[in-house]
């Protein structure tokens, strides 16, 4: 394989991750539940536990989730943000298109019904009613937009972690997680390369310098604390 082809596949691996997740070490998973509140049954969340602006993470059951997990050594392959609608928690997420999903249905859709919910440590101060209102407006503007399979940083389409990042950045002037370059990814397993060939055919453009954000990068932000892990 030529150096140029390796570079293309390497960049593509990183782009693939952003259907769900970014670079992570296996130890990141072991840290997920240290301060967590463990509850059951699987799909129920006690009233009042989650707050507007909470970040929710899960392992997707999509066709590419296994390849993403192998490429990143992380379980986090999808995420969204909590909105309280008519008193009930819903997840604003980017899937086929940006939409709201009731939290319990969102949890049930993930692998094994597992979920991690994270919150800014100083959310009561940082997320004022006016900030939450702006965040809601930013999210509303994205409703109905198609999922971005090319992972570009423009707003024409949007992927899951990009959606949440931009809601926080534009609504509350808070940047959750560290942006990365699309090209900053090692080559991975044959299974991942197979998925890349399936998605990125001949002539498909992608830019190694494109800014990207992953769920794992957002999860790892030290300003967040875990309020639920199950």
Residue pairs with C-beta under 8 A, 6 or more apart in sequence:
6 187
7 183
7 208
8 200
8 206
9 187
9 193
9 196
10 183
10 185
10 186
10 187
11 182
11 183
11 185
11 206
11 207
11 208
12 196
12 199
12 200
12 206
13 71
13 185
13 186
13 187
13 188
13 192
13 193
13 196
14 22
14 180
14 181
14 182
14 183
14 184
14 185
14 212
15 150
15 151
15 182
15 200
15 206
15 210
15 212
16 64
16 67
16 68
16 71
16 192
16 195
16 196
16 199
17 23
17 68
17 71
17 72
17 185
17 214
18 151
18 159
18 160
18 161
18 162
18 212
18 213
18 214
19 60
19 62
19 64
19 68
19 77
19 78
19 149
19 159
19 160
20 60
20 62
20 64
20 65
20 68
20 76
20 77
20 78
20 79
20 160
20 214
20 215
21 68
21 69
21 72
21 74
21 76
21 77
21 161
21 214
21 215
21 216
22 72
22 74
22 161
22 180
22 212
22 213
22 214
22 215
22 216
22 217
23 72
23 180
23 184
23 185
23 214
23 216
23 217
24 72
24 73
24 74
24 76
24 216
24 220
25 73
26 73
26 74
28 74
28 216
28 219
28 220
29 74
29 75
32 116
32 219
32 226
32 229
33 116
33 226
33 229
34 226
35 225
35 226
35 227
36 116
36 226
36 227
36 228
36 229
36 230
37 49
37 227
37 228
37 229
38 229
38 230
39 45
39 46
39 49
39 228
39 230
40 230
42 107
42 108
42 112
42 113
42 230
43 104
43 107
43 108
43 113
44 104
45 89
45 103
45 104
45 107
45 228
49 117
49 227
49 228
50 82
50 89
50 103
50 117
50 227
50 228
51 82
51 84
51 119
51 123
52 82
52 83
52 84
52 127
52 132
53 81
53 82
53 119
53 120
53 123
53 127
53 132
53 135
53 168
53 172
54 81
54 82
54 117
54 118
54 119
54 227
55 79
55 80
55 81
55 82
55 117
55 118
55 119
55 164
55 176
55 218
55 219
55 224
56 79
56 80
56 81
56 82
56 91
56 103
56 106
56 107
56 115
56 116
56 117
56 118
57 76
57 78
57 79
57 115
57 116
57 117
57 118
57 215
57 219
58 76
58 77
58 78
58 79
58 106
58 107
58 109
58 110
58 111
58 114
58 115
58 116
59 65
59 69
59 75
59 76
59 77
59 78
59 110
59 111
59 112
59 114
60 68
60 77
60 78
60 110
60 111
61 109
61 110
61 111
62 77
62 78
64 195
65 77
65 78
65 111
66 191
67 188
67 189
67 191
67 192
67 194
67 195
68 77
68 192
69 75
69 77
70 188
70 189
70 191
70 192
71 185
71 188
71 189
71 192
72 214
72 216
74 216
75 114
76 116
76 215
76 216
76 219
77 215
78 93
78 110
78 160
78 215
79 93
79 160
79 161
79 164
79 215
79 218
79 219
80 91
80 92
80 93
80 94
80 101
80 106
80 160
80 163
80 164
81 91
81 92
81 93
81 135
81 139
81 163
81 164
81 167
81 168
82 89
82 90
82 91
82 92
82 103
82 117
83 89
83 90
83 91
83 92
83 100
83 136
83 139
84 90
85 100
88 102
88 103
89 102
89 103
90 100
90 101
90 102
90 103
91 100
91 101
91 102
91 103
91 106
92 98
92 99
92 100
92 139
92 142
92 143
92 163
92 167
93 99
93 100
93 101
93 106
93 160
93 163
94 142
94 145
94 147
94 148
94 158
94 159
94 160
94 162
94 163
95 147
95 160
96 146
96 147
97 144
97 145
97 146
97 147
98 139
98 142
98 143
98 144
98 145
98 147
98 158
98 163
99 143
99 144
100 143
101 109
107 113
107 115
113 230
114 230
115 228
115 229
115 230
116 219
116 226
116 228
116 229
117 226
117 227
117 228
117 229
118 219
118 224
118 225
118 226
118 227
119 224
119 225
119 227
120 126
120 127
120 174
120 223
120 224
120 225
121 223
121 224
121 225
122 223
126 172
126 174
127 135
127 172
131 171
131 172
132 171
132 172
134 170
134 171
134 172
135 167
135 168
135 170
135 171
135 172
136 171
137 171
138 166
138 167
138 170
138 171
139 163
139 167
139 171
142 155
142 158
142 163
142 166
142 167
145 155
145 156
145 157
145 158
146 157
147 157
147 158
147 159
148 156
148 157
148 158
148 159
148 162
149 157
149 199
150 157
150 204
150 205
150 206
151 159
151 162
151 182
151 206
151 210
151 212
152 210
153 162
153 210
153 211
153 212
155 166
158 166
160 215
161 177
161 213
161 214
161 215
161 217
161 218
162 212
162 213
164 176
164 218
165 175
165 176
165 177
165 213
165 218
168 174
168 175
168 176
169 175
176 218
176 221
176 223
176 224
177 213
177 214
177 217
177 218
177 219
177 220
177 221
178 213
178 217
178 221
179 211
179 212
179 213
179 217
180 211
180 212
180 213
180 214
180 217
181 208
181 209
181 210
181 211
181 212
182 206
182 207
182 208
182 209
182 210
182 211
182 212
183 208
183 209
187 193
200 206
218 224
